[in-house]
């Protein structure tokens, strides 16, 4: 069993320049490629020479394919660009949040909902770029086609509280700057209410008292007397 592969493409520059290519492969290896300038075919190996000579003899195949690449293919390309214009030119700015699991955890600068995917996330300390103790996460695609990415600052709370740290996000020429302060941080962490803690301690002490009293009553009924 043998296989033949066919690959082609066309390009249209903003100045109107048109380019295209066409190639054939055989059993996974290059076979023939079209030279549009000379309307001939280039053989990639000796086995392709017979076909090259046959097609070059009339140049009908080369003319037909060149016309397709420079006209029909370009027309289709322009149609697809018009159809996909909204998607191709879509720009959505990122939503930036500062996240922290608990007061002792690192702080993460999380960006989401942006399109296209190109985004830069950096940290600054007192107005200067800060690259140390920073972990940049992988780019993740959301269900709606937008993207998200995060950068984590691994410094102790005392350091960022005593200095001015900022997360700087750049996307499509727009810069978003979030200054790291306690009131800007979003977290699911909630301190255990002191009332509940006191209640638990009282309940435990009460259980101990009840246990001791119960033990004494039990021993009294059994006629137990401690040995001096």
C-alpha positions as CSV (number, residue, x, y, z in Angstrom):
1,X,0.0,0.0,0.0
2,X,1.4,3.4,-1.0
3,X,0.2,6.9,-0.1
4,X,0.3,10.3,-1.9
5,X,0.2,13.5,0.1
6,X,-0.7,16.9,-1.3
7,X,-0.1,20.3,0.4
8,X,-0.6,23.8,-0.8
9,X,-1.1,27.3,0.6
10,X,-1.4,31.0,-0.4
11,X,-0.6,34.3,1.2
12,X,-1.7,37.9,0.6
13,X,0.3,40.7,2.0
14,X,-1.1,44.2,2.9
15,X,0.8,45.6,-0.1
16,X,-1.0,43.2,-2.5
17,X,1.8,40.8,-2.9
18,X,0.6,37.3,-3.6
19,X,2.5,34.1,-2.7
20,X,1.7,30.4,-2.9
21,X,3.3,27.0,-2.7
22,X,2.3,23.5,-3.8
23,X,4.0,20.2,-3.0
24,X,3.4,16.5,-3.5
25,X,4.7,13.7,-1.3
26,X,4.9,10.0,-1.8
27,X,5.0,7.5,1.1
28,X,5.8,10.2,3.5
29,X,8.7,11.7,1.5
30,X,8.9,14.9,-0.7
31,X,8.2,14.1,-4.3
32,X,7.4,17.2,-6.4
33,X,7.1,20.9,-5.8
34,X,5.9,23.7,-8.0
35,X,8.1,26.5,-9.2
36,X,5.6,29.3,-10.1
37,X,8.2,31.6,-11.6
38,X,9.3,29.2,-14.3
39,X,6.1,27.1,-14.5
40,X,8.0,23.9,-13.9
41,X,8.2,21.2,-11.3
42,X,11.1,20.3,-9.1
43,X,11.8,16.7,-8.4
44,X,12.8,15.8,-4.9
45,X,14.2,12.4,-5.8
46,X,15.0,10.3,-8.8
47,X,11.7,8.5,-8.7
48,X,9.9,11.8,-9.3
49,X,11.9,12.7,-12.5
50,X,9.5,10.8,-14.8
51,X,6.5,12.7,-13.6
52,X,8.4,16.0,-13.7
53,X,9.4,15.5,-17.3
54,X,5.8,14.5,-18.3
55,X,4.2,17.6,-16.6
56,X,7.0,20.0,-17.8
57,X,6.4,18.9,-21.4
58,X,3.2,20.8,-21.7
59,X,3.3,23.0,-18.6
60,X,-0.5,22.8,-18.5
61,X,-0.5,21.4,-14.9
62,X,1.9,24.1,-13.7
63,X,-0.2,26.9,-15.3
64,X,-3.4,25.5,-13.9
65,X,-2.0,25.2,-10.4
66,X,-0.3,28.6,-10.5
67,X,-3.6,30.3,-11.5
68,X,-5.3,28.5,-8.6
69,X,-2.8,29.7,-6.1
70,X,-2.6,33.3,-7.3
71,X,-6.3,33.8,-7.9
72,X,-8.9,31.2,-6.7
73,X,-7.0,30.5,-3.5
74,X,-6.6,34.2,-2.7
75,X,-10.3,34.8,-3.3
76,X,-11.1,32.0,-0.8
77,X,-8.6,33.4,1.7
78,X,-10.2,36.9,1.5
79,X,-13.6,35.4,2.1
80,X,-12.5,33.5,5.2
81,X,-10.7,36.6,6.5
82,X,-14.0,38.6,6.1
83,X,-16.0,35.8,7.8
84,X,-13.6,35.6,10.7
85,X,-12.9,39.3,11.0
86,X,-14.7,39.6,14.4
87,X,-12.7,36.7,15.8
88,X,-9.4,37.7,14.3
89,X,-9.7,41.3,15.5
90,X,-11.3,40.4,18.8
91,X,-9.6,42.1,21.8
92,X,-10.7,41.5,25.4
93,X,-8.7,43.0,28.3
94,X,-7.8,40.7,31.3
95,X,-9.4,40.7,34.7
96,X,-6.7,40.9,37.3
97,X,-7.0,39.7,40.8
98,X,-4.6,39.2,43.7
99,X,-5.2,35.9,45.4
100,X,-4.0,34.2,48.6
101,X,-5.0,31.0,50.3
102,X,-4.2,32.1,53.8
103,X,-2.2,34.9,55.5
104,X,1.1,33.0,55.3
105,X,0.7,31.7,51.7
106,X,2.4,33.3,48.6
107,X,0.3,35.9,46.7
108,X,-0.8,35.1,43.2
109,X,-1.5,37.7,40.5
110,X,-4.2,36.0,38.4
111,X,-5.3,37.2,35.0
112,X,-8.3,35.7,33.1
113,X,-10.8,36.4,30.4
114,X,-8.3,38.0,27.9
115,X,-8.0,37.6,24.2
116,X,-5.7,37.2,22.2
117,X,-3.4,35.0,24.2
118,X,-0.3,37.3,24.4
119,X,0.0,38.7,27.9
120,X,3.0,39.7,30.0
121,X,2.8,39.5,33.8
122,X,5.7,41.0,35.9
123,X,6.2,42.1,39.5
124,X,7.8,45.3,40.7
125,X,9.2,46.2,44.1
126,X,9.4,49.8,45.0
127,X,9.0,50.8,41.4
128,X,11.8,48.4,40.1
129,X,11.4,45.1,38.3
130,X,11.4,42.2,40.6
131,X,12.2,38.8,39.0
132,X,13.3,36.9,42.1
133,X,11.0,34.5,43.9
134,X,8.5,34.6,41.0
135,X,6.8,31.6,39.4
136,X,5.0,32.2,36.1
137,X,2.2,29.7,35.4
138,X,1.2,28.1,32.1
139,X,-1.2,29.7,29.7
140,X,-4.7,28.1,30.0
141,X,-7.6,28.4,27.6
142,X,-11.0,29.0,29.1
143,X,-14.3,27.4,27.9
144,X,-15.3,30.6,26.1
145,X,-12.1,30.8,24.1
146,X,-10.4,33.4,26.3
147,X,-7.3,32.8,28.3
148,X,-5.9,32.9,31.8
149,X,-2.5,33.0,33.4
150,X,-1.0,33.6,36.8
151,X,2.2,34.7,38.4
152,X,3.0,33.8,42.0
153,X,5.2,36.0,44.3
154,X,7.0,33.8,46.8
155,X,8.0,36.3,49.5
156,X,7.1,36.5,53.2
157,X,4.1,38.7,54.2
158,X,6.5,40.9,56.2
159,X,8.4,41.8,53.1
160,X,5.5,42.8,50.9
161,X,3.8,44.6,53.8
162,X,7.0,46.7,54.4
163,X,7.6,47.4,50.7
164,X,5.6,48.5,47.7
165,X,5.0,45.5,45.5
166,X,2.9,45.7,42.3
167,X,1.7,43.2,39.7
168,X,2.0,44.7,36.2
169,X,-0.1,43.1,33.4
170,X,0.5,44.2,29.8
171,X,-2.0,43.1,27.1
172,X,-2.5,44.5,23.6
173,X,-0.8,47.8,24.5
174,X,-2.8,48.3,27.7
175,X,-1.1,48.2,31.1
176,X,-2.9,47.2,34.3
177,X,-1.2,47.7,37.6
178,X,-2.4,46.2,40.9
179,X,-0.6,47.4,44.0
180,X,-0.3,44.6,46.6
181,X,-2.1,45.5,49.8
182,X,-4.1,43.5,52.3
183,X,-7.4,45.0,51.2
184,X,-6.7,44.1,47.6
185,X,-6.2,40.4,48.3
186,X,-9.1,38.0,47.6
187,X,-9.1,34.9,49.7
188,X,-11.4,32.1,50.9
189,X,-9.6,32.0,54.2
190,X,-11.6,32.9,57.3
191,X,-10.2,33.0,60.8
192,X,-11.9,30.6,63.2
193,X,-14.4,32.6,65.3
194,X,-13.1,33.2,68.9
195,X,-16.6,32.5,70.2
196,X,-16.6,29.0,68.7
197,X,-13.1,28.4,70.2
198,X,-14.2,29.4,73.7
199,X,-17.3,27.3,73.3
200,X,-15.3,24.2,72.4
201,X,-12.9,24.7,75.3
202,X,-15.8,25.1,77.8
203,X,-17.5,22.0,76.4
204,X,-14.3,20.0,76.8
205,X,-13.8,21.2,80.4
206,X,-17.4,20.4,81.2
207,X,-17.0,16.9,79.8
208,X,-13.9,16.4,81.9
209,X,-15.8,17.6,85.1
210,X,-18.7,15.3,84.3
211,X,-16.4,12.4,83.7
212,X,-14.6,12.8,86.9
213,X,-17.8,13.3,88.9
214,X,-19.3,10.2,87.3
215,X,-16.2,8.2,88.1
216,X,-16.4,9.2,91.8
217,X,-20.1,8.3,92.0
218,X,-19.4,4.9,90.4
219,X,-16.6,4.1,92.8
220,X,-18.7,5.2,95.8
221,X,-21.5,2.8,94.8
222,X,-19.0,0.0,94.5
223,X,-17.8,0.7,98.1
224,X,-14.3,1.6,96.9
225,X,-12.1,3.5,99.4
226,X,-8.8,4.9,98.4
227,X,-5.7,3.5,100.2
228,X,-3.8,6.1,102.2
